[in-house]
Amino acid sequence: MKPSSRLAWVVAGAWLILLGSYIAIVAGIPAGPNRSALGNVLLCLVPLFVNGALLANAATPHWRKNAFWMLLALGCSLWLAGQFIWTGWDYLGEPTPYSWPNINSHFGIMDMCGFPKNIYYYYQSWWTDKDVLHISPHWNWRDKRGKPIDVWVNTNADNVELFLNGKSLGKKDMPRNSHLQWSVNYEPGTLEAVAYKKGKKLTAKVETTGAATEVKITPYKTTMLADGKDVTVINVSVVDQQGREVPDADNKIQFLISGDAKIIGVGNGDPSSHEPDKCIEGAWQRSLFSGKCQVIIQSGTKPGIRDVARVQHKAENLGKTVDL
């Protein structure tokens, strides 16, 4: 039976995933028919991949289908107008189906800091006209040499050819509302995707990085209103000697501020992190999670053109203090 008018599908597609977490899962999750791949673990980090192997529906709660199934179903149903995804962002509380020490949900397309997870690029590839070509996972698997890694490519291109260190691993056509997948025996170096979309060439790559050597900052904006209320969000990562972001770095970053502004919060998107989001003055810090963290600065009331406020950061084990 079909309805006489088009409907929206609410609370559609929930995946228990998080940014760049390709490590073994940890959290006291009871075994069950829908969680057997998870087993009994320690920390509640639910990745899309575990040690390079695809989790597939293991990362889907037993009461919900995964994003791929939901979008394919939507495409086949003329009477469905759209979906409401649960959820756009992770949120504090409701760590369902997990419990302590987990402190927030895993359902978001983005994490608590707004960092995109892998599923973000799946939705982007089919819900926007933007050219999308994204490879998962990262390529820092030094203890997996010669072992298979499940590689996903999200794109809205017509076809994709995957290369490892210049050697073709095959070319595949892109199914509508889906993704492409290869099993790749890991070797350090460069994993590159070359795609064509209506004759236009697209490229993307992930590389094996070196150790972190310096901190990279990306402010949302560098000018704030001197109203005591305006804020800017600063994303923080670390890069190697070649300027490549290190996706598995976990350095602790310390922040100091001087001038007419203040730090009002830090975060890193880790749903099992018990590090404080609010710190006492002079003790602001946050560990990187999947190579990223964030600090939020609030303006004061003193106007000026430059150097009204200065933030410094120092990364653990890097031995360098840099002005933001």
PyMOL commands that set and color helices and strands:
alter all, ss='L'
color gray80, all
select helices_A, chain A and resi 56-59+67-76+118-127+142-144
alter helices_A, ss='H'
color red, helices_A
select strands_A, chain A and resi 7-12+49-50+53-54+80-85+133-136+148-155+159-164+167-173+180-185+190-197+200-207+214-219+231-239+252-259+261-267+284-287+292-299+309-315+321-323
alter strands_A, ss='S'
color yellow, strands_A
deselect
rebuild
show_as cartoon
